[in-house]
């Protein structure tokens, strides 16, 4: 059995996929990993580049072409085909740091805990590391079994930081929402729910490539256009939480999951605040509030968040004020970002 399955979500990444695959083909670990390139209906040269690497490393690299179904569908397909002991996701325009990945694989061989957290780094197209997330991990003990009740920032758990035992995913029959953006957090809360034990390796493994925000799903224009998907995922998280509750999820993991759901719900509110029309902004926020009241525990928990509680209290007036303040804040932030 391979130590790790790396499931690559690949869609029109001809400019990046070669660098992604080269980073995984180091002779120190290529025989220890299974690489599944899940081509989500690419129209460019992604497939030809991928097949070249499959021919070079047929025992480790496998190219799978499928119809376009979104990021969630590539995760679903990866889980279905995975045979490695552990499973992790890598986007087709990102890559791994070879030395740190080697260290991580060597530790993973000796590990038998359910969930493994590693560090990541933001990079630009010149491979310059310009932002990292070490603050989140400063207090974590490395190579030690950790408790879910330890008080760490919930953003510790992210798609670029975690690996989970493959058999847990397969046995759960989970299915991530397809044809939809913003589904990373679905996989994330499933991973937390399914895991009983976890550890942290102090290796900066994942190199997260930062591109222009005008070109990805988190730009203002795209967030407004994709708000229905964002809302759909937030409500799906609420439904999943209620399903998890039926199996008596422990309080410590519940808090981590609720924190992540709060972040998703807050993101939906912030996108509505970006609407040009105040009337549309207000109507959608009030409707979203109404939808969330169906999930009482989540509604009560998210009301502890100052931003969300402010919008819910004296709704019409506060929505107007907060929308004005938020848009001024974004304009000021834009000015300083461009300097």
C-alpha angles and dihedrals in degrees: 000000000000116000096230139016113210110200110200118203102212125184121154093330100140090134093057112022095086092057089046093053095041089057089056096046099072109139090229092070113005090104091052096057140063114214117200112191103200105196106202097204099298117191096197135063095292092110097050092049091047094049090052089060091044089057091050095047107024093161094055111023124062126180117210120187117200140163116274111276105148133254093303091058092055090053091049092050092046092053091047093054100033119118101168124110091243131030131211137165127234124184115232093241094051130070143190131257102247099215094044092044090054090052090048094050092050090054092043090057090062096040126099101172120117101239130031123195123201134173129256140200135214114233137180128225090275090058091249111154106223107158134026138178102228094128090071092054102039095105098041119111110230125229090009131114107254133203122239088224093066110115104246131144107275089226085075085086108070138141091252092052107046143078122181134192108271095220091061090057094046095047093049094058089216118175121198117217111268132214089027139104126226095042096130090096091055091061089043097056090044089055092051093046094049097045123087096178136029143177141189128234114198094226124126093221110152119066105203111201115219115212132179109298088225089070103049140064094265099061115112093247094049094043091056091046091048098040093116089059091048091052092045092056093046091053091044088056089053091052091048091051091055090050090050090050091060087065093052099251110204119256097246096055089040090061093050091050093046090051090054092047089050089055091052093047091048090052090055091052091049092052091052088052088060092063113118091221115070089201092057091043093053095042093052095045092051091048092048089050089053092050091052094053087075087071101057100179092048092044091052093045095049090049087070087069107095095218094050095042090051091056092047096049115080085352106198097046096042094047089054093048096042093047090054094046094045094052092048089050091052092049091051091046090051092054093052093042091058093052 
